[in-house]
Amino acid sequence: MDFTPTEEQRAASLLAAEIFGDLSTPERLAALGTSADPDLWKALCAAGLPGAVAETGLLGLVLMLEEQGRTTAQVPFAASCVHGLLALGAHGSEEQRARLLPGLWDGTEVAAGAFARTAGAGVPRPVPSGPPTAGAPGRLTGTVPVVPWLCEATLVLVPDAQRGLWLVRVGDLGVDVEPVATTAPWSVGRLTLRDAPAEPLGGPGPHPAGGPGPHDPYAEVLATARIAFAGLQAGVCAGALARAVAHTTTREQFGRPLATNQGVQLRAAEAYMDIEAIRVTAYEAAWRRDAGMDAAPHALTAAWWASEAGKRVVHTGQHLHGGIGADLDHPVHRHFLWGRQLDAHLGAGAELLEELGTLLTKELRA
């Protein structure tokens, strides 16, 4: 395994860091409130960063999402790349790619994914009201309570009860979007489908469905999303720790910086090791996916570290700020909210471990 970024991946990461650093400032985020940042999204798309994912692969996307996480920039970068660009690139038909990818590259189209938090979480998924026929769209009925970035999306990737994947156009008759308040400002929405028109990802005809397999689009998209959001969590945590280090090295108590206290140093060191664990497991999973190898168990491992360790890190970042960390307007509190939202989105550690154990048991029996 070699996680050394290629020239393209390094260039994309550096450009992302520059754009996020310049435009996603604490002052700008405070003015946005819970809204997404349309100007930042336009800047990212004008720089070609969403389209660069085709060249940089999932590992390149993870590197760019780390930079987003450092600044908690309010744009649907992960959702649109995973459930739009990468999903269509891997599983869309030639016609769908030609029709939809240009809009996803330039930002006029934004994709979201109406996926359950974990495969066994029991979140209701829309089911087709009738089998689609060749040349005609299918119809979906059902509700997905929480869809990140749905309120910014124009296109939604929706799995049905049989793990088939469908593309739904926001604004079509029978597609209702209701804003939902969550911990972090992710423009989350509740998706309700009432006999809504939908087209199967990959176009008309038979598609993989049923149990997971090496070429199961549902499993591959879910694994890709877990890896991407784990990379985002690595950045969120790194940003929280950087703010904590800056605070404790300048804030004095009893005539000396807080950072000179051994307890502060130990908490920061533990947080650093947790961040490295999130990062390396996300890198490995992304590298395997880009290499065409099975990444499902590695995606679950990365998601577990991002959920469990990420939660510890953002709590540490807030704790090391003392009372200031509880200030809703302080930048570190934003990292805390994002970290907890990613923890909830990826799934509780026990759920992820149960799914990982089931997956590994099946592989051993096979």
ABEGO torsion letter per residue (X at the ends): XBABBBAAAAAAAAAAAAAAAAABBAAAAAAAEABBBAAAAAAAAAAGAAAAAAAAEAAAAAAAAAAAAAAGBBBAAAAAAAABAAAAAAABBAAAAAAAAAAAAAGABBBBBBBBABAAAGBBBBBBABBBBBGBBBBBBEBBABBBGAAABABBBBBBAAGBBBBBBBGBBGBBBBBBBBABBAGBBBBBBBGBBBBBBGEBEBBBBEBBBAABAAAAAAAAAAAAAAAAAAAAAAAAAAAAAAAAAABBBGGBBAAABAAAAAAAAAAAAAAAAAAAAAAAAAAAAAAGBBAAAAAAAAAAAAAAAAAAAAAAAAAAAEAAAABAABAAAAAAAAAAAAAAAAEBAAAAAAAAAAAAAAAAAX
